[in-house]
Structure formats: structure tokens, C-alpha cells
Amino acid sequence: MGVDVVSNISNLMYEVVKWLQILAVPAAAIAFCAGGVIQIMGGAEGARKARPWYVGAAIGLVVVLGSTALASFLKQNIGF
């Protein structure tokens, strides 16, 4: 029974990560677009104001996409 519970939790977490990826890609695209609009409309200070949008979107996308590798590693190697 204990192994079955661990397997179910592992599969659930893997599915959660997959759903987060589906949501993260469009969210990062929206953040990049928002940064672009801020940069274009911001005048001389536009690039400085848009930089946090670009950095946040890039870091978030790398973290979410990288979590798949971690989740698949844990799914394959978890066992009791």
C-alpha cells in the first residue's frame, strides 16, 4: 500500500508540473509583450522600466521548464 501511495503522489506532482508549463509559456509571452509596450511607450526611461518584466519572464520560464527535468528525475528514482 505504501509504494502505491508514493507512486500516486509522484504521478500527481508530475501532472501538476506539466500543467504549470502549459500556463507558464503564455504567461511569459504576455510578460514579454508587456515589457515591450512599456519600453516603446516609456520614452527615454522605457528600457529601464521594462527590464524587470523581461528578467522576471525569462527567469520564471527557465524555472518552470527546468522543473520538468527535476520532476521526471524524481518520478523515475523515487522508491521505497
Gaussian input, Z-matrix of N, CA and C with variables (Angstrom, degrees):
# hf/3-21g

backbone

0 1
 N
 C     1     B1
 C     2     B2     1     A1
 N     3     B3     2     A2     1     D1
 C     4     B4     3     A3     2     D2
 C     5     B5     4     A4     3     D3
 N     6     B6     5     A5     4     D4
 C     7     B7     6     A6     5     D5
 C     8     B8     7     A7     6     D6
 N     9     B9     8     A8     7     D7
 C    10    B10     9     A9     8     D8
 C    11    B11    10    A10     9     D9
 N    12    B12    11    A11    10    D10
 C    13    B13    12    A12    11    D11
 C    14    B14    13    A13    12    D12
 N    15    B15    14    A14    13    D13
 C    16    B16    15    A15    14    D14
 C    17    B17    16    A16    15    D15
 N    18    B18    17    A17    16    D16
 C    19    B19    18    A18    17    D17
 C    20    B20    19    A19    18    D18
 N    21    B21    20    A20    19    D19
 C    22    B22    21    A21    20    D20
 C    23    B23    22    A22    21    D21
 N    24    B24    23    A23    22    D22
 C    25    B25    24    A24    23    D23
 C    26    B26    25    A25    24    D24
 N    27    B27    26    A26    25    D25
 C    28    B28    27    A27    26    D26
 C    29    B29    28    A28    27    D27
 N    30    B30    29    A29    28    D28
 C    31    B31    30    A30    29    D29
 C    32    B32    31    A31    30    D30
 N    33    B33    32    A32    31    D31
 C    34    B34    33    A33    32    D32
 C    35    B35    34    A34    33    D33
 N    36    B36    35    A35    34    D34
 C    37    B37    36    A36    35    D35
 C    38    B38    37    A37    36    D36
 N    39    B39    38    A38    37    D37
 C    40    B40    39    A39    38    D38
 C    41    B41    40    A40    39    D39
 N    42    B42    41    A41    40    D40
 C    43    B43    42    A42    41    D41
 C    44    B44    43    A43    42    D42
 N    45    B45    44    A44    43    D43
 C    46    B46    45    A45    44    D44
 C    47    B47    46    A46    45    D45
 N    48    B48    47    A47    46    D46
 C    49    B49    48    A48    47    D47
 C    50    B50    49    A49    48    D48
 N    51    B51    50    A50    49    D49
 C    52    B52    51    A51    50    D50
 C    53    B53    52    A52    51    D51
 N    54    B54    53    A53    52    D52
 C    55    B55    54    A54    53    D53
 C    56    B56    55    A55    54    D54
 N    57    B57    56    A56    55    D55
 C    58    B58    57    A57    56    D56
 C    59    B59    58    A58    57    D57
 N    60    B60    59    A59    58    D58
 C    61    B61    60    A60    59    D59
 C    62    B62    61    A61    60    D60
 N    63    B63    62    A62    61    D61
 C    64    B64    63    A63    62    D62
 C    65    B65    64    A64    63    D63
 N    66    B66    65    A65    64    D64
 C    67    B67    66    A66    65    D65
 C    68    B68    67    A67    66    D66
 N    69    B69    68    A68    67    D67
 C    70    B70    69    A69    68    D68
 C    71    B71    70    A70    69    D69
 N    72    B72    71    A71    70    D70
 C    73    B73    72    A72    71    D71
 C    74    B74    73    A73    72    D72
 N    75    B75    74    A74    73    D73
 C    76    B76    75    A75    74    D74
 C    77    B77    76    A76    75    D75
 N    78    B78    77    A77    76    D76
 C    79    B79    78    A78    77    D77
 C    80    B80    79    A79    78    D78
 N    81    B81    80    A80    79    D79
 C    82    B82    81    A81    80    D80
 C    83    B83    82    A82    81    D81
 N    84    B84    83    A83    82    D82
 C    85    B85    84    A84    83    D83
 C    86    B86    85    A85    84    D84
 N    87    B87    86    A86    85    D85
 C    88    B88    87    A87    86    D86
 C    89    B89    88    A88    87    D87
 N    90    B90    89    A89    88    D88
 C    91    B91    90    A90    89    D89
 C    92    B92    91    A91    90    D90
 N    93    B93    92    A92    91    D91
 C    94    B94    93    A93    92    D92
 C    95    B95    94    A94    93    D93
 N    96    B96    95    A95    94    D94
 C    97    B97    96    A96    95    D95
 C    98    B98    97    A97    96    D96
 N    99    B99    98    A98    97    D97
 C   100   B100    99    A99    98    D98
 C   101   B101   100   A100    99    D99
 N   102   B102   101   A101   100   D100
 C   103   B103   102   A102   101   D101
 C   104   B104   103   A103   102   D102
 N   105   B105   104   A104   103   D103
 C   106   B106   105   A105   104   D104
 C   107   B107   106   A106   105   D105
 N   108   B108   107   A107   106   D106
 C   109   B109   108   A108   107   D107
 C   110   B110   109   A109   108   D108
 N   111   B111   110   A110   109   D109
 C   112   B112   111   A111   110   D110
 C   113   B113   112   A112   111   D111
 N   114   B114   113   A113   112   D112
 C   115   B115   114   A114   113   D113
 C   116   B116   115   A115   114   D114
 N   117   B117   116   A116   115   D115
 C   118   B118   117   A117   116   D116
 C   119   B119   118   A118   117   D117
 N   120   B120   119   A119   118   D118
 C   121   B121   120   A120   119   D119
 C   122   B122   121   A121   120   D120
 N   123   B123   122   A122   121   D121
 C   124   B124   123   A123   122   D122
 C   125   B125   124   A124   123   D123
 N   126   B126   125   A125   124   D124
 C   127   B127   126   A126   125   D125
 C   128   B128   127   A127   126   D126
 N   129   B129   128   A128   127   D127
 C   130   B130   129   A129   128   D128
 C   131   B131   130   A130   129   D129
 N   132   B132   131   A131   130   D130
 C   133   B133   132   A132   131   D131
 C   134   B134   133   A133   132   D132
 N   135   B135   134   A134   133   D133
 C   136   B136   135   A135   134   D134
 C   137   B137   136   A136   135   D135
 N   138   B138   137   A137   136   D136
 C   139   B139   138   A138   137   D137
 C   140   B140   139   A139   138   D138
 N   141   B141   140   A140   139   D139
 C   142   B142   141   A141   140   D140
 C   143   B143   142   A142   141   D141
 N   144   B144   143   A143   142   D142
 C   145   B145   144   A144   143   D143
 C   146   B146   145   A145   144   D144
 N   147   B147   146   A146   145   D145
 C   148   B148   147   A147   146   D146
 C   149   B149   148   A148   147   D147
 N   150   B150   149   A149   148   D148
 C   151   B151   150   A150   149   D149
 C   152   B152   151   A151   150   D150
 N   153   B153   152   A152   151   D151
 C   154   B154   153   A153   152   D152
 C   155   B155   154   A154   153   D153
 N   156   B156   155   A155   154   D154
 C   157   B157   156   A156   155   D155
 C   158   B158   157   A157   156   D156
 N   159   B159   158   A158   157   D157
 C   160   B160   159   A159   158   D158
 C   161   B161   160   A160   159   D159
 N   162   B162   161   A161   160   D160
 C   163   B163   162   A162   161   D161
 C   164   B164   163   A163   162   D162
 N   165   B165   164   A164   163   D163
 C   166   B166   165   A165   164   D164
 C   167   B167   166   A166   165   D165
 N   168   B168   167   A167   166   D166
 C   169   B169   168   A168   167   D167
 C   170   B170   169   A169   168   D168
 N   171   B171   170   A170   169   D169
 C   172   B172   171   A171   170   D170
 C   173   B173   172   A172   171   D171
 N   174   B174   173   A173   172   D172
 C   175   B175   174   A174   173   D173
 C   176   B176   175   A175   174   D174
 N   177   B177   176   A176   175   D175
 C   178   B178   177   A177   176   D176
 C   179   B179   178   A178   177   D177
 N   180   B180   179   A179   178   D178
 C   181   B181   180   A180   179   D179
 C   182   B182   181   A181   180   D180
 N   183   B183   182   A182   181   D181
 C   184   B184   183   A183   182   D182
 C   185   B185   184   A184   183   D183
 N   186   B186   185   A185   184   D184
 C   187   B187   186   A186   185   D185
 C   188   B188   187   A187   186   D186
 N   189   B189   188   A188   187   D187
 C   190   B190   189   A189   188   D188
 C   191   B191   190   A190   189   D189
 N   192   B192   191   A191   190   D190
 C   193   B193   192   A192   191   D191
 C   194   B194   193   A193   192   D192
 N   195   B195   194   A194   193   D193
 C   196   B196   195   A195   194   D194
 C   197   B197   196   A196   195   D195
 N   198   B198   197   A197   196   D196
 C   199   B199   198   A198   197   D197
 C   200   B200   199   A199   198   D198
 N   201   B201   200   A200   199   D199
 C   202   B202   201   A201   200   D200
 C   203   B203   202   A202   201   D201
 N   204   B204   203   A203   202   D202
 C   205   B205   204   A204   203   D203
 C   206   B206   205   A205   204   D204
 N   207   B207   206   A206   205   D205
 C   208   B208   207   A207   206   D206
 C   209   B209   208   A208   207   D207
 N   210   B210   209   A209   208   D208
 C   211   B211   210   A210   209   D209
 C   212   B212   211   A211   210   D210
 N   213   B213   212   A212   211   D211
 C   214   B214   213   A213   212   D212
 C   215   B215   214   A214   213   D213
 N   216   B216   215   A215   214   D214
 C   217   B217   216   A216   215   D215
 C   218   B218   217   A217   216   D216
 N   219   B219   218   A218   217   D217
 C   220   B220   219   A219   218   D218
 C   221   B221   220   A220   219   D219
 N   222   B222   221   A221   220   D220
 C   223   B223   222   A222   221   D221
 C   224   B224   223   A223   222   D222
 N   225   B225   224   A224   223   D223
 C   226   B226   225   A225   224   D224
 C   227   B227   226   A226   225   D225
 N   228   B228   227   A227   226   D226
 C   229   B229   228   A228   227   D227
 C   230   B230   229   A229   228   D228
 N   231   B231   230   A230   229   D229
 C   232   B232   231   A231   230   D230
 C   233   B233   232   A232   231   D231
 N   234   B234   233   A233   232   D232
 C   235   B235   234   A234   233   D233
 C   236   B236   235   A235   234   D234
 N   237   B237   236   A236   235   D235
 C   238   B238   237   A237   236   D236
 C   239   B239   238   A238   237   D237

   B1=1.4403
   B2=1.5210
   B3=1.3383
   B4=1.4601
   B5=1.5224
   B6=1.3284
   B7=1.4639
   B8=1.5184
   B9=1.3210
   B10=1.4604
   B11=1.5303
   B12=1.3200
   B13=1.4635
   B14=1.5224
   B15=1.3207
   B16=1.4595
   B17=1.5250
   B18=1.3034
   B19=1.4574
   B20=1.5290
   B21=1.3213
   B22=1.4599
   B23=1.5238
   B24=1.3143
   B25=1.4669
   B26=1.5234
   B27=1.3228
   B28=1.4626
   B29=1.5225
   B30=1.3170
   B31=1.4620
   B32=1.5225
   B33=1.3290
   B34=1.4603
   B35=1.5248
   B36=1.3194
   B37=1.4604
   B38=1.5272
   B39=1.3168
   B40=1.4596
   B41=1.5257
   B42=1.3207
   B43=1.4641
   B44=1.5275
   B45=1.3210
   B46=1.4644
   B47=1.5228
   B48=1.3123
   B49=1.4649
   B50=1.5202
   B51=1.3172
   B52=1.4635
   B53=1.5263
   B54=1.3304
   B55=1.4663
   B56=1.5206
   B57=1.3323
   B58=1.4631
   B59=1.5195
   B60=1.3159
   B61=1.4614
   B62=1.5124
   B63=1.3036
   B64=1.4603
   B65=1.5215
   B66=1.3243
   B67=1.4620
   B68=1.5291
   B69=1.3283
   B70=1.4582
   B71=1.5205
   B72=1.3085
   B73=1.4620
   B74=1.5309
   B75=1.3344
   B76=1.4671
   B77=1.5318
   B78=1.3328
   B79=1.4633
   B80=1.5252
   B81=1.3251
   B82=1.4625
   B83=1.5204
   B84=1.3149
   B85=1.4668
   B86=1.5207
   B87=1.3248
   B88=1.4663
   B89=1.5210
   B90=1.3325
   B91=1.4629
   B92=1.5305
   B93=1.3373
   B94=1.4616
   B95=1.5283
   B96=1.3206
   B97=1.4732
   B98=1.5232
   B99=1.3248
   B100=1.4609
   B101=1.5244
   B102=1.3239
   B103=1.4576
   B104=1.5176
   B105=1.3155
   B106=1.4602
   B107=1.5099
   B108=1.3275
   B109=1.4638
   B110=1.5185
   B111=1.3225
   B112=1.4647
   B113=1.5229
   B114=1.3269
   B115=1.4615
   B116=1.5272
   B117=1.3080
   B118=1.4664
   B119=1.5199
   B120=1.3144
   B121=1.4542
   B122=1.5280
   B123=1.3176
   B124=1.4579
   B125=1.5114
   B126=1.2905
   B127=1.4621
   B128=1.5187
   B129=1.3284
   B130=1.4600
   B131=1.5285
   B132=1.3095
   B133=1.4656
   B134=1.5283
   B135=1.3200
   B136=1.4602
   B137=1.5140
   B138=1.3128
   B139=1.4689
   B140=1.5260
   B141=1.3222
   B142=1.4687
   B143=1.5269
   B144=1.3266
   B145=1.4629
   B146=1.5235
   B147=1.3332
   B148=1.4587
   B149=1.5279
   B150=1.3147
   B151=1.4646
   B152=1.5341
   B153=1.3454
   B154=1.4776
   B155=1.5335
   B156=1.3099
   B157=1.4595
   B158=1.5211
   B159=1.3339
   B160=1.4653
   B161=1.5301
   B162=1.3127
   B163=1.4671
   B164=1.5279
   B165=1.3155
   B166=1.4644
   B167=1.5190
   B168=1.3270
   B169=1.4632
   B170=1.5173
   B171=1.3183
   B172=1.4676
   B173=1.5273
   B174=1.3249
   B175=1.4652
   B176=1.5260
   B177=1.3180
   B178=1.4574
   B179=1.5117
   B180=1.3190
   B181=1.4641
   B182=1.5285
   B183=1.3126
   B184=1.4699
   B185=1.5273
   B186=1.3309
   B187=1.4673
   B188=1.5267
   B189=1.3226
   B190=1.4629
   B191=1.5261
   B192=1.3235
   B193=1.4583
   B194=1.5215
   B195=1.3253
   B196=1.4565
   B197=1.5186
   B198=1.3238
   B199=1.4582
   B200=1.5257
   B201=1.3119
   B202=1.4636
   B203=1.5186
   B204=1.3045
   B205=1.4675
   B206=1.5259
   B207=1.3232
   B208=1.4621
   B209=1.5288
   B210=1.3216
   B211=1.4677
   B212=1.5223
   B213=1.3151
   B214=1.4669
   B215=1.5295
   B216=1.3270
   B217=1.4675
   B218=1.5114
   B219=1.3364
   B220=1.4662
   B221=1.5256
   B222=1.3225
   B223=1.4636
   B224=1.5208
   B225=1.3208
   B226=1.4522
   B227=1.5186
   B228=1.3343
   B229=1.4602
   B230=1.5302
   B231=1.3274
   B232=1.4560
   B233=1.5253
   B234=1.2902
   B235=1.4543
   B236=1.5231
   B237=1.2828
   B238=1.4614
   B239=1.5072
   A1=111.28
   A2=118.09
   A3=122.02
   A4=112.69
   A5=116.94
   A6=121.29
   A7=110.11
   A8=116.98
   A9=121.63
   A10=110.72
   A11=117.10
   A12=121.37
   A13=110.19
   A14=117.22
   A15=121.04
   A16=110.33
   A17=117.19
   A18=121.21
   A19=110.81
   A20=116.92
   A21=120.27
   A22=111.97
   A23=117.52
   A24=121.15
   A25=110.08
   A26=116.43
   A27=121.01
   A28=110.97
   A29=117.22
   A30=120.85
   A31=111.54
   A32=116.99
   A33=120.84
   A34=111.03
   A35=117.83
   A36=121.09
   A37=111.01
   A38=117.28
   A39=120.61
   A40=110.51
   A41=117.63
   A42=121.26
   A43=111.42
   A44=117.82
   A45=121.32
   A46=110.10
   A47=116.93
   A48=120.74
   A49=110.62
   A50=117.71
   A51=120.44
   A52=111.11
   A53=117.93
   A54=120.80
   A55=111.29
   A56=116.72
   A57=119.73
   A58=111.01
   A59=116.98
   A60=119.77
   A61=111.02
   A62=116.35
   A63=120.05
   A64=110.41
   A65=117.61
   A66=121.31
   A67=112.57
   A68=117.32
   A69=120.77
   A70=113.26
   A71=118.09
   A72=120.09
   A73=111.33
   A74=119.74
   A75=118.11
   A76=112.94
   A77=117.02
   A78=119.24
   A79=110.88
   A80=117.25
   A81=120.30
   A82=110.80
   A83=117.24
   A84=120.31
   A85=110.90
   A86=116.73
   A87=120.56
   A88=110.11
   A89=117.74
   A90=120.83
   A91=111.15
   A92=117.20
   A93=119.81
   A94=110.75
   A95=116.78
   A96=120.31
   A97=110.86
   A98=117.08
   A99=120.13
   A100=110.48
   A101=117.16
   A102=120.46
   A103=111.66
   A104=116.78
   A105=120.62
   A106=112.25
   A107=116.66
   A108=120.10
   A109=110.56
   A110=116.44
   A111=119.90
   A112=110.47
   A113=116.71
   A114=120.10
   A115=111.19
   A116=116.66
   A117=119.87
   A118=111.23
   A119=117.38
   A120=121.43
   A121=113.31
   A122=117.23
   A123=120.47
   A124=115.80
   A125=117.72
   A126=120.11
   A127=111.77
   A128=115.67
   A129=121.11
   A130=112.26
   A131=117.92
   A132=121.97
   A133=112.50
   A134=116.98
   A135=120.59
   A136=114.19
   A137=117.69
   A138=120.84
   A139=110.75
   A140=116.89
   A141=120.35
   A142=110.41
   A143=116.85
   A144=120.48
   A145=112.32
   A146=117.35
   A147=121.04
   A148=113.09
   A149=117.13
   A150=120.55
   A151=113.09
   A152=120.26
   A153=118.57
   A154=113.56
   A155=117.48
   A156=120.31
   A157=110.43
   A158=116.47
   A159=120.62
   A160=111.45
   A161=115.99
   A162=120.33
   A163=110.20
   A164=117.13
   A165=120.47
   A166=112.70
   A167=115.94
   A168=119.41
   A169=111.06
   A170=117.53
   A171=120.84
   A172=111.03
   A173=117.19
   A174=120.02
   A175=110.36
   A176=117.53
   A177=120.24
   A178=112.38
   A179=115.99
   A180=119.97
   A181=110.62
   A182=117.75
   A183=120.97
   A184=110.38
   A185=117.03
   A186=120.12
   A187=110.49
   A188=117.23
   A189=119.76
   A190=111.28
   A191=117.54
   A192=119.13
   A193=111.68
   A194=117.32
   A195=120.75
   A196=113.08
   A197=116.62
   A198=119.40
   A199=111.72
   A200=117.56
   A201=119.92
   A202=110.71
   A203=116.43
   A204=119.70
   A205=110.15
   A206=116.89
   A207=120.87
   A208=110.54
   A209=117.16
   A210=120.23
   A211=111.46
   A212=118.00
   A213=119.44
   A214=111.10
   A215=117.08
   A216=120.56
   A217=110.37
   A218=116.46
   A219=119.97
   A220=111.40
   A221=117.06
   A222=120.15
   A223=111.00
   A224=116.98
   A225=121.16
   A226=112.93
   A227=117.23
   A228=119.86
   A229=114.74
   A230=118.13
   A231=119.36
   A232=108.74
   A233=115.46
   A234=119.71
   A235=110.43
   A236=115.35
   A237=119.85
   A238=108.98
   D1=-39.47
   D2=-177.36
   D3=-64.08
   D4=-39.04
   D5=179.66
   D6=-67.04
   D7=-37.42
   D8=179.76
   D9=-65.00
   D10=-39.13
   D11=178.91
   D12=-65.88
   D13=-44.50
   D14=178.79
   D15=-62.79
   D16=-40.39
   D17=178.82
   D18=-64.78
   D19=-41.96
   D20=178.36
   D21=-64.98
   D22=-41.42
   D23=178.26
   D24=-65.23
   D25=-41.22
   D26=178.46
   D27=-61.82
   D28=-44.91
   D29=178.56
   D30=-65.45
   D31=-39.35
   D32=178.22
   D33=-62.09
   D34=-45.22
   D35=-179.72
   D36=-65.32
   D37=-37.35
   D38=177.59
   D39=-64.18
   D40=-41.04
   D41=177.80
   D42=-66.60
   D43=-37.25
   D44=177.25
   D45=-62.57
   D46=-42.49
   D47=178.64
   D48=-63.54
   D49=-40.41
   D50=178.53
   D51=-63.23
   D52=-40.63
   D53=177.96
   D54=-67.09
   D55=-37.81
   D56=177.24
   D57=-62.55
   D58=-35.94
   D59=177.08
   D60=-64.82
   D61=-42.08
   D62=179.89
   D63=-61.00
   D64=-36.78
   D65=179.89
   D66=-81.52
   D67=-29.27
   D68=-173.98
   D69=-73.25
   D70=-35.07
   D71=-177.59
   D72=-64.66
   D73=-50.22
   D74=176.42
   D75=-65.50
   D76=-34.33
   D77=178.37
   D78=-64.14
   D79=-40.28
   D80=177.56
   D81=-66.89
   D82=-37.87
   D83=177.38
   D84=-63.24
   D85=-41.73
   D86=177.79
   D87=-64.09
   D88=-41.14
   D89=179.61
   D90=-65.44
   D91=-40.29
   D92=176.45
   D93=-63.66
   D94=-40.81
   D95=178.20
   D96=-65.31
   D97=-41.85
   D98=177.82
   D99=-62.23
   D100=-41.38
   D101=176.48
   D102=-62.67
   D103=-38.87
   D104=177.86
   D105=-64.79
   D106=-41.90
   D107=178.00
   D108=-64.96
   D109=-42.41
   D110=178.24
   D111=-62.57
   D112=-41.07
   D113=179.91
   D114=-65.57
   D115=-42.72
   D116=-178.84
   D117=-68.95
   D118=-43.69
   D119=-175.41
   D120=-86.00
   D121=-12.10
   D122=-173.13
   D123=-81.30
   D124=-5.25
   D125=180.00
   D126=69.51
   D127=-138.72
   D128=-176.31
   D129=-66.16
   D130=-29.88
   D131=-179.24
   D132=-95.23
   D133=4.25
   D134=-174.84
   D135=-60.48
   D136=-42.88
   D137=-178.37
   D138=-65.63
   D139=-38.25
   D140=179.48
   D141=-67.67
   D142=-38.76
   D143=-179.37
   D144=-73.91
   D145=-28.07
   D146=-177.72
   D147=-84.52
   D148=-19.97
   D149=-175.79
   D150=-55.61
   D151=-43.81
   D152=178.25
   D153=-61.42
   D154=-32.18
   D155=176.91
   D156=-65.63
   D157=-45.04
   D158=179.96
   D159=-64.62
   D160=-46.29
   D161=-177.40
   D162=-66.03
   D163=-44.51
   D164=179.91
   D165=-62.54
   D166=-42.50
   D167=179.18
   D168=-65.52
   D169=-42.11
   D170=-178.70
   D171=-67.12
   D172=-45.48
   D173=-179.30
   D174=-65.67
   D175=-43.18
   D176=178.65
   D177=-61.43
   D178=-41.09
   D179=-179.78
   D180=-66.78
   D181=-41.77
   D182=178.98
   D183=-64.37
   D184=-41.85
   D185=-179.36
   D186=-64.24
   D187=-47.36
   D188=-177.07
   D189=-68.19
   D190=-41.68
   D191=179.19
   D192=-70.52
   D193=-32.94
   D194=177.08
   D195=-72.42
   D196=-23.63
   D197=-179.50
   D198=-68.00
   D199=-21.70
   D200=176.93
   D201=-65.17
   D202=-41.59
   D203=178.04
   D204=-62.52
   D205=-42.54
   D206=178.56
   D207=-65.56
   D208=-43.50
   D209=-179.31
   D210=-64.84
   D211=-41.69
   D212=179.38
   D213=-68.38
   D214=-36.14
   D215=176.18
   D216=-61.97
   D217=-47.25
   D218=-179.69
   D219=-66.43
   D220=-37.13
   D221=-179.47
   D222=-63.32
   D223=-38.06
   D224=-178.76
   D225=-77.68
   D226=-30.15
   D227=-170.16
   D228=-106.80
   D229=-4.71
   D230=177.96
   D231=-79.13
   D232=130.47
   D233=177.67
   D234=-170.52
   D235=150.92
   D236=179.33
   D237=-124.10

